Amino acid sequence: MPINAALLAPTAPAQSWRIGLIGFGCVGQGLYDILQQHPASSFEVARIVVKNPDKVRPLPAAQFEFEAEALLDDNTLDVLVEVIDDADAAFRLVVAALRRGRRVVTANKAMLARHLLELVDLQRAHGGTLLYEAAVCGSIPVIRTLDAYFGTEPLRQLTGILNGSSNYVLTRMGEGGTDYGPALARAQQLGFAETDPSLDMGAFDPRSKAVLLAAHAYGLFLEPEQVLNLGIEGISATDIAFAASRGEKIKVVAGLQRLLDGRVTALVTPQLVGPESPLFGVDEEFNGVVLEADFAGEQFLRGRGAGGHPTGSAVLADLAALRQGFAYHYAKTAAPPTHATDLEIEIYLRTDEPRLIDLLDFSEVSEEADEDGYVVGYVALAHLITHRDLLREHGAFIVRTGQLRPVGEAAEATEAAEAALETAGRSW
Ligand code: HSE
């Protein structure tokens, strides 16, 4: 077969793009460093804006300026990269940039999760483009995979470890010998944790990421509060031993799942993970995502979920995608599913306050260990959502131990759907 010579001809070098970088923390410095080490990428950091003029930085002070707004109207900049910590300030900047029809890359998951729908509308109204691969799972290309590759194929389920810091702490504690406090301090030292680490440990950070994944995986725009988030602040050696006695590990897992009736549920909780799961071996600050697609079957993505270089690498990938004219399609938002919370979930709850057990109103209890202060059984997902703050304040620790199960009318609909599938000779 003749070879098409045009395919083998060297391509012209990409025209260099000028970046306006807003923020020079862990991610900003990670990107800057990557571009220094990799000049062939043809991206140049032309202007850098930071907040605090007095902070000592690894570059000469003359390279920094302090008015982010000044970058918005600088048309010599091809793209703005927003990587600041403050979600409200980030939102104002991104909105102003999109109103001017600009190209923007951000890593600010809390800001995106709170305002995603508005930001999508702004892009459509003004012709700007916003990419944010770095906001979820650091270096793993999960948003682009969902949006571009699985934009048409229905997904049954997505399960993932989306927070590097809590995974790092769980790994250290699981290996024994390290307590929660020192393990968290190390995660902070390594630059994995948020400035406020309770966002990591209380599962607020992975909740934001789950909201973004729900939009791309299912076309479902959720408010962050609609997603149950239970963290690991109350974890103890008793809980690690409980999991180990079953040959399992505790991981903070985000679960997005399409139910048999087509509705979708989303939650982030500590969960027992056994060796049969690809997530079992996702340790340290690594993240992992298991996708179950109707036709493609199961896929597993694993990579570094936090840190300057991995996250900077995701920003660079977005810059390159923008230069090729890529924008998210949000294809599934054309026919979004309904969000479901009328489900029961099997949990392990450890608390020294019996009234918290009463509060959750277990519908079924399969195990109780008074000496260790835990109970295992089914509770309503809605109760956990309602009482999560109280449970957290009182130091209760909860681990998901089993599948979700529908209740009430949803249970009847599920039974009917299962029977129909069986009649048709198919399984779920
Ligand atoms: N604090 C986050 C984490 C950083 O630990 O995963 C990456 O989003």
Boltz pocket constraint, residues with backbone or C-beta under 6 A from the ligand:
constraints:
  - pocket:
      binder: B
      contacts: [[A, 134], [A, 135], [A, 137], [A, 138], [A, 162], [A, 163], [A, 164], [A, 165], [A, 166], [A, 191], [A, 192], [A, 193], [A, 194], [A, 200], [A, 205], [A, 305], [A, 306], [A, 307]]
      max_distance: 6.0
